Amino acid sequence: MKEQRVIQVFVGSPGDVAEERERAFDVIKSINRDVLLPPGWRFEGVGWDQTHYPKLAWLSPQEAINQGVPQPGDCDIAVFLFWKRVGTPLPPGSFTENDAGPEPTGSLWEFYHAMESATGSWVLVYRCDRTPEMSDKDFEDPVGFGQQVKGCLLYTSDAADECCGVGGGGVGGGG
């Protein structure tokens, strides 16, 4: 039997880039149909919404994801997509602390998990450059909305550039 080389591609993002996230998984699937892909190679998209895992009732959603989905730093490639949010804060005790700090969002924790990985994952960060739009929920907490947008802009430019050693408006790579 021919040996297969599976390249795991983790896709991390907050909920405001659902369309872009779906496109990322479509691209991963299309690579597998490319005639130039070496025989025996396969790309596999990894994410909480694309990977089957047990959703045990006694675990929080994040704990179930952590136990059932390959972690970003364990994948060959980690792709992060941002627009106007950096994500939802994780519940205390549902994660192991990393450079994302003591109260990270899920997306920031995943990013730092990939960056700090000993496996040398390739880490790519992309920021949607559409003008952020406010939803009804955002109008309920305009200060929180402003903090998320500011955090996303800072995170995807300054922090990613500094962390990854790459300039260019929020696109970083490293590992």
Secondary structure, 3 states (H helix, E strand, C coil): CCCCEEEEEEEECCHHHHHHHHHHHHHHHHHCCCCCCCCCEEEEEECCCCCCCCCCCCCCHHHHHHHHCCCHHHCCEEEEEECCCCCCECCCCCCCCCCCCCCCEHHHHHHHHHHCCCCCCEEEEEECCCCCCCCHHHHHCHHHHHHHHHHHHHHHHHHHHHHHCCCCCCCCCCC
